[in-house]
Amino acid sequence: MTVDAEAQFHVLAVDDSLMDRKLIERLLKTSSFQVTTVDSGSKALEVLGLKEDQTSTPALSPEHNESSSLKDIPVVIMSSENVPSRINR
């Protein structure tokens, strides 16, 4: 199955490990996904255009972690950690 350029999925991969980001990027690109990689949640919010400047309220605060602009974005969370407390964090 081929995916035309307009319907191509764009994946934002976030991982603090450069090696893991490169691996994810390579695997997804072989499946014809467009891939952007960043090393933190903060940078992911910047890429998504959701991080406001530091003088104003953060785009996603603990009290308000639902956003209409984010509700349609599928999220997959994976971890190579084996310590439950780190995975939960």
TORPA-156679 format. One record per atom (N, C-alpha, C, O): residue number from 1; residue in one letter; atom name; x, y, z. Coordinates in nm, 3 decimals. Example, Ala and Ser with C-alpha at 12.3 -4.5 7.8 and 13.67 -1.06 7.14 Angstrom:
+------+------+------+---------+---------+---------+
: resi : resn : name :      px :      py :      pz :
+------+------+------+---------+---------+---------+
:    1 :    A :    N :   1.319 :  -0.569 :   0.780 :
:    1 :    A :   CA :   1.230 :  -0.450 :   0.780 :
:    1 :    A :    C :   1.320 :  -0.330 :   0.780 :
:    1 :    A :    O :   1.424 :  -0.332 :   0.846 :
:    2 :    S :    N :   1.285 :  -0.225 :   0.708 :
:    2 :    S :   CA :   1.367 :  -0.106 :   0.714 :
:    2 :    S :    C :   1.290 :   0.003 :   0.787 :
:    2 :    S :    O :   1.341 :   0.114 :   0.804 :
+------+------+------+---------+---------+---------+
! end
This chain:
+------+------+------+---------+---------+---------+
: resi : resn : name :      px :      py :      pz :
+------+------+------+---------+---------+---------+
:    1 :    M :    N :   0.084 :  -0.118 :   0.000 :
:    1 :    M :   CA :   0.000 :   0.000 :   0.000 :
:    1 :    M :    C :   0.088 :   0.123 :   0.000 :
:    1 :    M :    O :   0.178 :   0.134 :   0.083 :
:    2 :    T :    N :   0.063 :   0.215 :  -0.090 :
:    2 :    T :   CA :   0.140 :   0.338 :  -0.095 :
:    2 :    T :    C :   0.058 :   0.452 :  -0.038 :
:    2 :    T :    O :  -0.065 :   0.451 :  -0.042 :
:    3 :    V :    N :   0.127 :   0.549 :   0.015 :
:    3 :    V :   CA :   0.062 :   0.665 :   0.074 :
:    3 :    V :    C :   0.105 :   0.787 :  -0.007 :
:    3 :    V :    O :   0.224 :   0.812 :  -0.021 :
:    4 :    D :    N :   0.006 :   0.863 :  -0.060 :
:    4 :    D :   CA :   0.045 :   0.981 :  -0.136 :
:    4 :    D :    C :   0.096 :   1.089 :  -0.042 :
:    4 :    D :    O :   0.073 :   1.083 :   0.079 :
:    5 :    A :    N :   0.166 :   1.186 :  -0.097 :
:    5 :    A :   CA :   0.234 :   1.288 :  -0.016 :
:    5 :    A :    C :   0.138 :   1.366 :   0.072 :
:    5 :    A :    O :   0.173 :   1.403 :   0.184 :
:    6 :    E :    N :   0.017 :   1.393 :   0.023 :
:    6 :    E :   CA :  -0.078 :   1.471 :   0.102 :
:    6 :    E :    C :  -0.134 :   1.392 :   0.220 :
:    6 :    E :    O :  -0.169 :   1.452 :   0.322 :
:    7 :    A :    N :  -0.144 :   1.261 :   0.208 :
:    7 :    A :   CA :  -0.201 :   1.179 :   0.314 :
:    7 :    A :    C :  -0.093 :   1.118 :   0.403 :
:    7 :    A :    O :  -0.123 :   1.039 :   0.492 :
:    8 :    Q :    N :   0.032 :   1.153 :   0.379 :
:    8 :    Q :   CA :   0.143 :   1.094 :   0.454 :
:    8 :    Q :    C :   0.132 :   1.132 :   0.602 :
:    8 :    Q :    O :   0.114 :   1.248 :   0.636 :
:    9 :    F :    N :   0.145 :   1.032 :   0.687 :
:    9 :    F :   CA :   0.141 :   1.058 :   0.831 :
:    9 :    F :    C :   0.270 :   1.125 :   0.874 :
:    9 :    F :    O :   0.378 :   1.092 :   0.826 :
:   10 :    H :    N :   0.258 :   1.219 :   0.966 :
:   10 :    H :   CA :   0.374 :   1.288 :   1.021 :
:   10 :    H :    C :   0.383 :   1.250 :   1.168 :
:   10 :    H :    O :   0.291 :   1.274 :   1.246 :
:   11 :    V :    N :   0.495 :   1.192 :   1.205 :
:   11 :    V :   CA :   0.516 :   1.144 :   1.342 :
:   11 :    V :    C :   0.617 :   1.234 :   1.411 :
:   11 :    V :    O :   0.723 :   1.263 :   1.357 :
:   12 :    L :    N :   0.582 :   1.277 :   1.532 :
:   12 :    L :   CA :   0.675 :   1.351 :   1.618 :
:   12 :    L :    C :   0.724 :   1.253 :   1.723 :
:   12 :    L :    O :   0.648 :   1.212 :   1.811 :
:   13 :    A :    N :   0.851 :   1.215 :   1.715 :
:   13 :    A :   CA :   0.909 :   1.119 :   1.809 :
:   13 :    A :    C :   0.990 :   1.195 :   1.913 :
:   13 :    A :    O :   1.077 :   1.275 :   1.879 :
:   14 :    V :    N :   0.961 :   1.168 :   2.039 :
:   14 :    V :   CA :   1.027 :   1.238 :   2.149 :
:   14 :    V :    C :   1.102 :   1.135 :   2.233 :
:   14 :    V :    O :   1.042 :   1.041 :   2.285 :
:   15 :    D :    N :   1.232 :   1.152 :   2.244 :
:   15 :    D :   CA :   1.312 :   1.061 :   2.326 :
:   15 :    D :    C :   1.440 :   1.134 :   2.366 :
:   15 :    D :    O :   1.498 :   1.207 :   2.285 :
:   16 :    D :    N :   1.484 :   1.114 :   2.489 :
:   16 :    D :   CA :   1.605 :   1.182 :   2.533 :
:   16 :    D :    C :   1.733 :   1.113 :   2.486 :
:   16 :    D :    O :   1.842 :   1.166 :   2.506 :
:   17 :    S :    N :   1.720 :   0.998 :   2.425 :
:   17 :    S :   CA :   1.836 :   0.924 :   2.374 :
:   17 :    S :    C :   1.850 :   0.947 :   2.224 :
:   17 :    S :    O :   1.760 :   0.914 :   2.147 :
:   18 :    L :    N :   1.963 :   1.002 :   2.183 :
:   18 :    L :   CA :   1.989 :   1.026 :   2.041 :
:   18 :    L :    C :   1.983 :   0.895 :   1.963 :
:   18 :    L :    O :   1.927 :   0.890 :   1.854 :
:   19 :    M :    N :   2.042 :   0.789 :   2.018 :
:   19 :    M :   CA :   2.043 :   0.661 :   1.949 :
:   19 :    M :    C :   1.900 :   0.610 :   1.927 :
:   19 :    M :    O :   1.867 :   0.560 :   1.820 :
:   20 :    D :    N :   1.817 :   0.621 :   2.030 :
:   20 :    D :   CA :   1.678 :   0.576 :   2.017 :
:   20 :    D :    C :   1.601 :   0.662 :   1.917 :
:   20 :    D :    O :   1.521 :   0.609 :   1.841 :
:   21 :    R :    N :   1.626 :   0.793 :   1.917 :
:   21 :    R :   CA :   1.559 :   0.881 :   1.819 :
:   21 :    R :    C :   1.597 :   0.844 :   1.677 :
:   21 :    R :    O :   1.512 :   0.840 :   1.588 :
:   22 :    K :    N :   1.724 :   0.816 :   1.654 :
:   22 :    K :   CA :   1.770 :   0.778 :   1.520 :
:   22 :    K :    C :   1.707 :   0.645 :   1.477 :
:   22 :    K :    O :   1.667 :   0.629 :   1.362 :
:   23 :    L :    N :   1.699 :   0.550 :   1.571 :
:   23 :    L :   CA :   1.639 :   0.420 :   1.541 :
:   23 :    L :    C :   1.490 :   0.436 :   1.507 :
:   23 :    L :    O :   1.443 :   0.380 :   1.408 :
:   24 :    I :    N :   1.418 :   0.512 :   1.588 :
:   24 :    I :   CA :   1.275 :   0.536 :   1.563 :
:   24 :    I :    C :   1.257 :   0.604 :   1.428 :
:   24 :    I :    O :   1.170 :   0.566 :   1.349 :
:   25 :    E :    N :   1.339 :   0.706 :   1.401 :
:   25 :    E :   CA :   1.329 :   0.779 :   1.275 :
:   25 :    E :    C :   1.352 :   0.686 :   1.156 :
:   25 :    E :    O :   1.277 :   0.690 :   1.058 :
:   26 :    R :    N :   1.455 :   0.605 :   1.163 :
:   26 :    R :   CA :   1.486 :   0.514 :   1.053 :
:   26 :    R :    C :   1.374 :   0.412 :   1.031 :
:   26 :    R :    O :   1.335 :   0.386 :   0.917 :
:   27 :    L :    N :   1.323 :   0.355 :   1.139 :
:   27 :    L :   CA :   1.215 :   0.257 :   1.127 :
:   27 :    L :    C :   1.089 :   0.318 :   1.067 :
:   27 :    L :    O :   1.025 :   0.258 :   0.980 :
:   28 :    L :    N :   1.053 :   0.436 :   1.113 :
:   28 :    L :   CA :   0.931 :   0.499 :   1.063 :
:   28 :    L :    C :   0.945 :   0.548 :   0.920 :
:   28 :    L :    O :   0.850 :   0.541 :   0.842 :
:   29 :    K :    N :   1.063 :   0.595 :   0.883 :
:   29 :    K :   CA :   1.083 :   0.642 :   0.746 :
:   29 :    K :    C :   1.076 :   0.526 :   0.646 :
:   29 :    K :    O :   1.036 :   0.546 :   0.531 :
:   30 :    T :    N :   1.114 :   0.406 :   0.689 :
:   30 :    T :   CA :   1.102 :   0.292 :   0.598 :
:   30 :    T :    C :   0.956 :   0.258 :   0.572 :
:   30 :    T :    O :   0.925 :   0.190 :   0.474 :
:   31 :    S :    N :   0.867 :   0.304 :   0.657 :
:   31 :    S :   CA :   0.723 :   0.284 :   0.639 :
:   31 :    S :    C :   0.657 :   0.407 :   0.576 :
:   31 :    S :    O :   0.535 :   0.421 :   0.581 :
:   32 :    S :    N :   0.736 :   0.494 :   0.518 :
:   32 :    S :   CA :   0.690 :   0.613 :   0.448 :
:   32 :    S :    C :   0.624 :   0.717 :   0.538 :
:   32 :    S :    O :   0.540 :   0.795 :   0.492 :
:   33 :    F :    N :   0.660 :   0.719 :   0.666 :
:   33 :    F :   CA :   0.613 :   0.825 :   0.754 :
:   33 :    F :    C :   0.706 :   0.944 :   0.745 :
:   33 :    F :    O :   0.827 :   0.927 :   0.726 :
:   34 :    Q :    N :   0.652 :   1.063 :   0.757 :
:   34 :    Q :   CA :   0.735 :   1.182 :   0.773 :
:   34 :    Q :    C :   0.769 :   1.187 :   0.922 :
:   34 :    Q :    O :   0.679 :   1.172 :   1.005 :
:   35 :    V :    N :   0.894 :   1.209 :   0.958 :
:   35 :    V :   CA :   0.936 :   1.200 :   1.098 :
:   35 :    V :    C :   1.008 :   1.326 :   1.140 :
:   35 :    V :    O :   1.097 :   1.375 :   1.071 :
:   36 :    T :    N :   0.969 :   1.378 :   1.255 :
:   36 :    T :   CA :   1.041 :   1.486 :   1.322 :
:   36 :    T :    C :   1.080 :   1.430 :   1.458 :
:   36 :    T :    O :   0.998 :   1.368 :   1.525 :
:   37 :    T :    N :   1.205 :   1.452 :   1.500 :
:   37 :    T :   CA :   1.248 :   1.402 :   1.631 :
:   37 :    T :    C :   1.293 :   1.518 :   1.717 :
:   37 :    T :    O :   1.353 :   1.614 :   1.669 :
:   38 :    V :    N :   1.263 :   1.508 :   1.847 :
:   38 :    V :   CA :   1.309 :   1.605 :   1.946 :
:   38 :    V :    C :   1.347 :   1.528 :   2.072 :
:   38 :    V :    O :   1.310 :   1.412 :   2.089 :
:   39 :    D :    N :   1.422 :   1.595 :   2.162 :
:   39 :    D :   CA :   1.473 :   1.524 :   2.279 :
:   39 :    D :    C :   1.401 :   1.553 :   2.410 :
:   39 :    D :    O :   1.445 :   1.509 :   2.515 :
:   40 :    S :    N :   1.288 :   1.627 :   2.404 :
:   40 :    S :   CA :   1.216 :   1.655 :   2.528 :
:   40 :    S :    C :   1.071 :   1.691 :   2.501 :
:   40 :    S :    O :   1.034 :   1.730 :   2.390 :
:   41 :    G :    N :   0.990 :   1.677 :   2.605 :
:   41 :    G :   CA :   0.850 :   1.717 :   2.594 :
:   41 :    G :    C :   0.835 :   1.865 :   2.568 :
:   41 :    G :    O :   0.744 :   1.907 :   2.497 :
:   42 :    S :    N :   0.923 :   1.944 :   2.626 :
:   42 :    S :   CA :   0.920 :   2.088 :   2.606 :
:   42 :    S :    C :   0.943 :   2.123 :   2.459 :
:   42 :    S :    O :   0.873 :   2.208 :   2.404 :
:   43 :    K :    N :   1.040 :   2.059 :   2.397 :
:   43 :    K :   CA :   1.066 :   2.083 :   2.256 :
:   43 :    K :    C :   0.952 :   2.031 :   2.169 :
:   43 :    K :    O :   0.922 :   2.089 :   2.065 :
:   44 :    A :    N :   0.888 :   1.922 :   2.212 :
:   44 :    A :   CA :   0.772 :   1.871 :   2.139 :
:   44 :    A :    C :   0.661 :   1.975 :   2.137 :
:   44 :    A :    O :   0.598 :   1.997 :   2.034 :
:   45 :    L :    N :   0.636 :   2.039 :   2.252 :
:   45 :    L :   CA :   0.534 :   2.144 :   2.257 :
:   45 :    L :    C :   0.570 :   2.261 :   2.166 :
:   45 :    L :    O :   0.482 :   2.320 :   2.104 :
:   46 :    E :    N :   0.699 :   2.294 :   2.158 :
:   46 :    E :   CA :   0.743 :   2.400 :   2.067 :
:   46 :    E :    C :   0.712 :   2.363 :   1.923 :
:   46 :    E :    O :   0.659 :   2.445 :   1.847 :
:   47 :    V :    N :   0.745 :   2.240 :   1.884 :
:   47 :    V :   CA :   0.721 :   2.194 :   1.748 :
:   47 :    V :    C :   0.572 :   2.199 :   1.716 :
:   47 :    V :    O :   0.533 :   2.235 :   1.605 :
:   48 :    L :    N :   0.490 :   2.163 :   1.814 :
:   48 :    L :   CA :   0.346 :   2.163 :   1.795 :
:   48 :    L :    C :   0.285 :   2.304 :   1.803 :
:   48 :    L :    O :   0.166 :   2.322 :   1.780 :
:   49 :    G :    N :   0.370 :   2.403 :   1.836 :
:   49 :    G :   CA :   0.322 :   2.540 :   1.847 :
:   49 :    G :    C :   0.239 :   2.564 :   1.970 :
:   49 :    G :    O :   0.153 :   2.652 :   1.971 :
:   50 :    L :    N :   0.263 :   2.487 :   2.075 :
:   50 :    L :   CA :   0.181 :   2.497 :   2.195 :
:   50 :    L :    C :   0.256 :   2.552 :   2.315 :
:   50 :    L :    O :   0.197 :   2.573 :   2.421 :
:   51 :    K :    N :   0.385 :   2.577 :   2.301 :
:   51 :    K :   CA :   0.461 :   2.629 :   2.413 :
:   51 :    K :    C :   0.463 :   2.780 :   2.405 :
:   51 :    K :    O :   0.511 :   2.839 :   2.308 :
:   52 :    E :    N :   0.410 :   2.842 :   2.511 :
:   52 :    E :   CA :   0.408 :   2.987 :   2.516 :
:   52 :    E :    C :   0.536 :   3.036 :   2.580 :
:   52 :    E :    O :   0.612 :   2.958 :   2.638 :
:   53 :    D :    N :   0.561 :   3.167 :   2.568 :
:   53 :    D :   CA :   0.683 :   3.220 :   2.628 :
:   53 :    D :    C :   0.676 :   3.206 :   2.780 :
:   53 :    D :    O :   0.569 :   3.184 :   2.837 :
:   54 :    Q :    N :   0.791 :   3.218 :   2.845 :
:   54 :    Q :   CA :   0.801 :   3.187 :   2.987 :
:   54 :    Q :    C :   0.734 :   3.290 :   3.076 :
:   54 :    Q :    O :   0.716 :   3.264 :   3.195 :
:   55 :    T :    N :   0.695 :   3.406 :   3.024 :
:   55 :    T :   CA :   0.631 :   3.507 :   3.106 :
:   55 :    T :    C :   0.481 :   3.484 :   3.119 :
:   55 :    T :    O :   0.416 :   3.546 :   3.204 :
:   56 :    S :    N :   0.425 :   3.396 :   3.036 :
:   56 :    S :   CA :   0.283 :   3.368 :   3.043 :
:   56 :    S :    C :   0.259 :   3.228 :   3.094 :
:   56 :    S :    O :   0.353 :   3.153 :   3.118 :
:   57 :    T :    N :   0.134 :   3.193 :   3.110 :
:   57 :    T :   CA :   0.096 :   3.061 :   3.159 :
:   57 :    T :    C :   0.135 :   2.954 :   3.059 :
:   57 :    T :    O :   0.114 :   2.973 :   2.939 :
:   58 :    P :    N :   0.193 :   2.843 :   3.103 :
:   58 :    P :   CA :   0.228 :   2.735 :   3.010 :
:   58 :    P :    C :   0.104 :   2.685 :   2.935 :
:   58 :    P :    O :  -0.007 :   2.689 :   2.987 :
:   59 :    A :    N :   0.126 :   2.639 :   2.814 :
:   59 :    A :   CA :   0.015 :   2.591 :   2.731 :
:   59 :    A :    C :  -0.057 :   2.474 :   2.796 :
:   59 :    A :    O :  -0.179 :   2.462 :   2.784 :
:   60 :    L :    N :   0.017 :   2.389 :   2.864 :
:   60 :    L :   CA :  -0.043 :   2.274 :   2.930 :
:   60 :    L :    C :   0.001 :   2.273 :   3.075 :
:   60 :    L :    O :   0.114 :   2.235 :   3.105 :
:   61 :    S :    N :  -0.084 :   2.313 :   3.163 :
:   61 :    S :   CA :  -0.052 :   2.312 :   3.305 :
:   61 :    S :    C :  -0.112 :   2.187 :   3.368 :
:   61 :    S :    O :  -0.203 :   2.127 :   3.311 :
:   62 :    P :    N :  -0.064 :   2.147 :   3.485 :
:   62 :    P :   CA :  -0.120 :   2.027 :   3.549 :
:   62 :    P :    C :  -0.270 :   2.041 :   3.575 :
:   62 :    P :    O :  -0.343 :   1.942 :   3.571 :
:   63 :    E :    N :  -0.317 :   2.163 :   3.602 :
:   63 :    E :   CA :  -0.459 :   2.184 :   3.629 :
:   63 :    E :    C :  -0.543 :   2.177 :   3.503 :
:   63 :    E :    O :  -0.661 :   2.146 :   3.509 :
:   64 :    H :    N :  -0.482 :   2.205 :   3.388 :
:   64 :    H :   CA :  -0.558 :   2.210 :   3.263 :
:   64 :    H :    C :  -0.481 :   2.134 :   3.156 :
:   64 :    H :    O :  -0.414 :   2.194 :   3.073 :
:   65 :    N :    N :  -0.491 :   1.999 :   3.159 :
:   65 :    N :   CA :  -0.412 :   1.920 :   3.065 :
:   65 :    N :    C :  -0.496 :   1.865 :   2.951 :
:   65 :    N :    O :  -0.457 :   1.766 :   2.890 :
:   66 :    E :    N :  -0.609 :   1.927 :   2.922 :
:   66 :    E :   CA :  -0.686 :   1.894 :   2.803 :
:   66 :    E :    C :  -0.682 :   2.014 :   2.712 :
:   66 :    E :    O :  -0.695 :   2.127 :   2.758 :
:   67 :    S :    N :  -0.665 :   1.992 :   2.586 :
:   67 :    S :   CA :  -0.659 :   2.100 :   2.490 :
:   67 :    S :    C :  -0.732 :   2.057 :   2.364 :
:   67 :    S :    O :  -0.707 :   1.948 :   2.312 :
:   68 :    S :    N :  -0.821 :   2.141 :   2.315 :
:   68 :    S :   CA :  -0.894 :   2.106 :   2.193 :
:   68 :    S :    C :  -0.799 :   2.088 :   2.075 :
:   68 :    S :    O :  -0.828 :   2.012 :   1.983 :
:   69 :    S :    N :  -0.686 :   2.159 :   2.077 :
:   69 :    S :   CA :  -0.591 :   2.145 :   1.967 :
:   69 :    S :    C :  -0.514 :   2.014 :   1.973 :
:   69 :    S :    O :  -0.453 :   1.974 :   1.874 :
:   70 :    L :    N :  -0.516 :   1.946 :   2.088 :
:   70 :    L :   CA :  -0.444 :   1.820 :   2.103 :
:   70 :    L :    C :  -0.534 :   1.698 :   2.099 :
:   70 :    L :    O :  -0.485 :   1.586 :   2.085 :
:   71 :    K :    N :  -0.666 :   1.716 :   2.111 :
:   71 :    K :   CA :  -0.754 :   1.601 :   2.130 :
:   71 :    K :    C :  -0.754 :   1.503 :   2.014 :
:   71 :    K :    O :  -0.784 :   1.385 :   2.035 :
:   72 :    D :    N :  -0.721 :   1.547 :   1.893 :
:   72 :    D :   CA :  -0.724 :   1.458 :   1.778 :
:   72 :    D :    C :  -0.586 :   1.402 :   1.742 :
:   72 :    D :    O :  -0.571 :   1.336 :   1.638 :
:   73 :    I :    N :  -0.486 :   1.426 :   1.825 :
:   73 :    I :   CA :  -0.352 :   1.376 :   1.797 :
:   73 :    I :    C :  -0.334 :   1.241 :   1.867 :
:   73 :    I :    O :  -0.335 :   1.235 :   1.990 :
:   74 :    P :    N :  -0.317 :   1.134 :   1.788 :
:   74 :    P :   CA :  -0.292 :   1.004 :   1.851 :
:   74 :    P :    C :  -0.154 :   1.003 :   1.918 :
:   74 :    P :    O :  -0.058 :   1.059 :   1.865 :
:   75 :    V :    N :  -0.146 :   0.939 :   2.033 :
:   75 :    V :   CA :  -0.021 :   0.934 :   2.108 :
:   75 :    V :    C :   0.010 :   0.788 :   2.142 :
:   75 :    V :    O :  -0.076 :   0.715 :   2.190 :
:   76 :    V :    N :   0.133 :   0.749 :   2.115 :
:   76 :    V :   CA :   0.180 :   0.616 :   2.154 :
:   76 :    V :    C :   0.297 :   0.638 :   2.249 :
:   76 :    V :    O :   0.393 :   0.707 :   2.216 :
:   77 :    I :    N :   0.288 :   0.579 :   2.367 :
:   77 :    I :   CA :   0.396 :   0.594 :   2.466 :
:   77 :    I :    C :   0.462 :   0.458 :   2.482 :
:   77 :    I :    O :   0.397 :   0.357 :   2.510 :
:   78 :    M :    N :   0.594 :   0.458 :   2.463 :
:   78 :    M :   CA :   0.671 :   0.335 :   2.478 :
:   78 :    M :    C :   0.787 :   0.365 :   2.572 :
:   78 :    M :    O :   0.831 :   0.480 :   2.583 :
:   79 :    S :    N :   0.837 :   0.263 :   2.638 :
:   79 :    S :   CA :   0.950 :   0.282 :   2.727 :
:   79 :    S :    C :   1.040 :   0.160 :   2.725 :
:   79 :    S :    O :   0.993 :   0.046 :   2.722 :
:   80 :    S :    N :   1.169 :   0.185 :   2.726 :
:   80 :    S :   CA :   1.265 :   0.075 :   2.737 :
:   80 :    S :    C :   1.310 :   0.060 :   2.882 :
:   80 :    S :    O :   1.394 :  -0.025 :   2.913 :
:   81 :    E :    N :   1.254 :   0.142 :   2.971 :
:   81 :    E :   CA :   1.287 :   0.134 :   3.114 :
:   81 :    E :    C :   1.234 :   0.003 :   3.172 :
:   81 :    E :    O :   1.139 :  -0.055 :   3.120 :
:   82 :    N :    N :   1.296 :  -0.042 :   3.279 :
:   82 :    N :   CA :   1.247 :  -0.160 :   3.348 :
:   82 :    N :    C :   1.219 :  -0.131 :   3.495 :
:   82 :    N :    O :   1.198 :  -0.223 :   3.574 :
:   83 :    V :    N :   1.219 :  -0.003 :   3.531 :
:   83 :    V :   CA :   1.188 :   0.039 :   3.668 :
:   83 :    V :    C :   1.050 :   0.105 :   3.666 :
:   83 :    V :    O :   1.035 :   0.213 :   3.609 :
:   84 :    P :    N :   0.949 :   0.041 :   3.727 :
:   84 :    P :   CA :   0.812 :   0.093 :   3.720 :
:   84 :    P :    C :   0.797 :   0.240 :   3.759 :
:   84 :    P :    O :   0.720 :   0.312 :   3.695 :
:   85 :    S :    N :   0.868 :   0.286 :   3.861 :
:   85 :    S :   CA :   0.852 :   0.426 :   3.903 :
:   85 :    S :    C :   0.902 :   0.522 :   3.795 :
:   85 :    S :    O :   0.845 :   0.630 :   3.778 :
:   86 :    R :    N :   1.007 :   0.484 :   3.724 :
:   86 :    R :   CA :   1.057 :   0.570 :   3.614 :
:   86 :    R :    C :   0.960 :   0.567 :   3.497 :
:   86 :    R :    O :   0.939 :   0.670 :   3.432 :
:   87 :    I :    N :   0.902 :   0.452 :   3.468 :
:   87 :    I :   CA :   0.805 :   0.441 :   3.360 :
:   87 :    I :    C :   0.684 :   0.529 :   3.391 :
:   87 :    I :    O :   0.638 :   0.603 :   3.303 :
:   88 :    N :    N :   0.632 :   0.522 :   3.512 :
:   88 :    N :   CA :   0.517 :   0.603 :   3.552 :
:   88 :    N :    C :   0.548 :   0.751 :   3.544 :
:   88 :    N :    O :   0.462 :   0.830 :   3.503 :
:   89 :    R :    N :   0.669 :   0.791 :   3.582 :
:   89 :    R :   CA :   0.706 :   0.932 :   3.577 :
:   89 :    R :    C :   0.713 :   0.978 :   3.434 :
:   89 :    R :    O :   0.742 :   1.095 :   3.408 :
+------+------+------+---------+---------+---------+
! end
